[in-house]
Amino acid sequence: MSLPRILVTRAIFPDVVERLRAHFEVEANPEDAIWTPAELAARLADKDGAFTTGSQRIDAALLASAPRLRIVANMAVGYNNFDLDAMNAAGVQGTNAPDVLTETTADFGFALLMATARRITESEHYLRAGRWTQWSYDMFAGADIHGSTLGIIGMGRIGQGIARRGAHGFGMQVLYHNRSRLTPELEAQCKATYRDKQDLLRSADHVVLVLPYSAASHHLIGAAELALMKPGATLVNIARGGIVDDAALAQALRARRIAAAGLDVFEGEPQVHPDLLALSNVVLTPHIASATEPTRRAMANLAADNLIAFFDGRGALTPINTPGATARQGG
């Protein structure tokens, strides 16, 4: 009996590829080539499954050219690269990699918040340029973290992790906004108080975005929202590009409408809005919030586990959609 055929769309840990080879006929991408949609579709035409990393778009046009495809496993917690309606209609299972990156990403979100508030990147560039010649009382004076008000938009697992770090580690007052309110028990664990978005933006000293991207959250933070924030406030985005209107943010930062921003994600990444690159009061990182080796390995192995379990007939471990009755079944 022939093995199911799997496409690994980007370079991943070689030992994870070898795990997959024990179960599947694998076409890998060790050169880490970035395929066009047409190239990706051509490679998927004869595949039963795919291992994606979050940047490969799985939509109706691609699915129409991949008649054998049964499952796509995303090595990411987010899955805005998936058109779930199209996948359901085509009977294709999608999976993601939740839980395994929660604490690492919360660590990074808090690190980015601190770097932004305390002007760490800006001051390092100043020092490296040889411009530090003497001490002054207001040199790179930033904003306090301890005892300040933290506003979190998106209170899933990662948002809760950031809330706990702020409340328990730094004595911050934590406000949050979410599509649905947390249980009283979770609110107590996070020492967090629910607020509507506008009130949160007006009240918080530091705002952190940790919500999924969707059509409803596109440009959730734009010029009007930035105008609500305190002049000394900071904004951190570790969620997804497109949640913030990057052009409006650059304008607000240039005008010092808010003090600073920290961004790990961008509209149209890996491209970054040129106005952001020209500003000193923004910390920029290349989508690395989950980038520790143990976490990235756990993410890759969970994606592999989803593929293995599905084709073993056990079903996906972390499904994100429910394919219709005409779904192409594994096993």
Secondary structure, DSSP 8 states (H G I E B T S, - for coil): ----EEEE-S---HHHHHHHHTTSEEE--TT-----HHHHHHHHTT-SEEEE-S-S-B-HHHHHT-TT--EEEESSS--TTB-HHHHHHHT-EEE---STTHHHHHHHHHHHHHHHHTTHHHHHHHHHTT---S--TTTT-----TTSEEEEE--SHHHHHHHHIIIIIH--EEEEE-SS---HHHHHHHTEEE--HHHHHHH-SEEEE-----GGGTTSB-HHHHHHS-TT-EEEE-S-TTSB-HHHHHHHHHTTSSSEEEES--TTTTS--HHHHT-SSEEE--S-TT-SHHHHHHHHHHHHHHHHHHHTTS--SSB-----TT-----
